[in-house]
Amino acid sequence: MAGTSILPNESIEWLKAAIAREESSYAAANPKSSKAYSAACAYMPGGNTRATVYYPPFPLAIERGENGKLYDADGHEYLNFVGEYTAGVYGNDASMLSTVLAAIGEHGTLLGGPTEHEAKLAELICKRWGYDKIRFCNTGTESNLLAVGLARNVTGKPGILSFNHAYHGGAMVFMDGPGPLNAPFDVTLSDYNDIEGTKAIIEANTDKLAAIILEPMMGAGGCIPADVEFLQMLRDMASAHNIVLIFDEVMTSRLSPGGLQARVGVKPDLTTMGKYLGGGFSFGAVGGRAELMNRFDPSKPGALSHGGTFNNNIASMIAGYIGLSEYFTEEACAELNARGDVMRERLNDIAAAAGVPVQATGVGSLIALHLCAGKIRRPADTNSPGSAEFKRLYLLYMLNRGFYVTARGMLTLNLHTTEGFIDAYLKAYIAFLDEFGPALTEAISATS
Ligand SMILES: Cc1ncc(COP(=O)(O)O)c(C=O)c1O
């Protein structure tokens, strides 16, 4: 393939043939995963209860995780670069798990009343991320619904502004326009990082917009950071027009000790959180300014009644507190993100040296790979020809060589991602670009 006579469209066909070869190696190496998938299909649609973790021909059946590694049903060991889609900061740390389980065992799990555990976790999170008050729930999806519901109530307005290709959980998906299962909010969409266009949309809709919701770095959309000026414009417009600015930091709160908002220096009115903050158990939260959050105070007349059987569940509250106070401390957080910044730089250096237009985007410990020659400022910029083939081939190639990676090209580091893990991964990445780089470079100019 290194020859220059191959046309871009032929490169795509060549990549498809390479995918077929990797896929047949994958199927041959994973008969138990295949069998587990077929059995699961009997009672779950597509053998699946979480769309994100499906990929064809069948996903690996993961049996166990410990200290940054995962083990599948066929006995393979993987270095874990999925990190449970950012929830897995702790990398299944064995010592943390036994501490957490012992602590849960001392209390029981269903106590039917307030406990010291939620109060301790609330104090820890509020102090570290700079919120006046916080409210817990069970998932990131729920936290966004709660934040938007609060904004609609305090402003008395119905609408929300979100961004094309944003993902705010299963009830607020805007990847290809509003998702069919979305909550029926009145949503207006703009383009991420488009200052002038977004400003015009806000100005035309000040009477109806209750909230602007966005991630300060698009996560599922491809680890694309927002420009600080864009965030500042949203801050100014929200303040000027009685609109609640919500940062969805479900993924990004791990990117500095005070979240990505502290790193970029723009403060929203409300922040939603989730994922790793439950210490390995389900978690969601909304934190922010007291005058907004106090609307949930049930001792006050006219309070917004926010229930939830498991909002203060013992497992998440205890594990969340132990994880944050003993493992993902401010120092550990800073160190992990510095390691991610170095890895991203190395990925970009490797691609540049190979002359292949694969870019590593992101911030700190969250990275995404894109086959893309131009500047990436929003997800639509990454739809290059050959991009789908690149992601598919990369996924199968890495899985076949013991690196657990995501189908979307996202990499996340966890507290057990050592320099040794990163070096091993980069070695495989260099080999991947050696073998497929020329075809990928050609493919990008293909026409459909
Ligand atoms: C930015 C963002 N918001 C919200 C969610 C939803 O969180 P959960 O899956 O816990 O409902 C996700 C999940 O990936 C997310 O990435």
The ligand as an SDF file (V2000), in Angstrom:
LIG
                    3D

 16 16  0  0  0  0  0  0  0  0999 V2000
  -21.3540   14.5070   29.2440 C   0  0  0  0  0  0  0  0  0  0  0  0
  -22.2610   13.4350   29.7510 C   0  0  0  0  0  0  0  0  0  0  0  0
  -23.3840   13.7810   30.3730 N   0  0  0  0  0  0  0  0  0  0  0  0
  -24.2200   12.8690   30.8720 C   0  0  0  0  0  0  0  0  0  0  0  0
  -23.9640   11.5290   30.7300 C   0  0  0  0  0  0  0  0  0  0  0  0
  -24.9280   10.5220   31.2590 C   0  0  0  0  0  0  0  0  0  0  0  0
  -24.4350    9.8880   32.3880 O   0  0  0  0  0  0  0  0  0  0  0  0
  -25.0370    8.4710   32.7950 P   0  0  0  0  0  0  0  0  0  0  0  0
  -24.5670    7.4960   31.7760 O   0  0  0  0  0  0  0  0  0  0  0  0
  -24.5150    8.2250   34.1560 O   0  0  0  0  0  0  0  0  0  0  0  0
  -26.5260    8.6240   32.7670 O   0  0  0  0  0  0  0  0  0  0  0  0
  -22.8150   11.1180   30.0730 C   0  0  0  0  0  0  0  0  0  0  0  0
  -22.5010    9.6930   29.9100 C   0  0  0  0  0  0  0  0  0  0  0  0
  -21.6130    9.2770   29.2290 O   0  0  0  0  0  0  0  0  0  0  0  0
  -21.9410   12.0950   29.5650 C   0  0  0  0  0  0  0  0  0  0  0  0
  -20.8320   11.7630   28.8880 O   0  0  0  0  0  0  0  0  0  0  0  0
  1  2  1  0
  2  3  1  0
  2 15  2  0
  3  4  2  0
  4  5  1  0
  5  6  1  0
  5 12  2  0
  6  7  1  0
  7  8  1  0
  8  9  2  0
  8 10  1  0
  8 11  1  0
 12 13  1  0
 12 15  1  0
 13 14  2  0
 15 16  1  0
M  END
$$$$
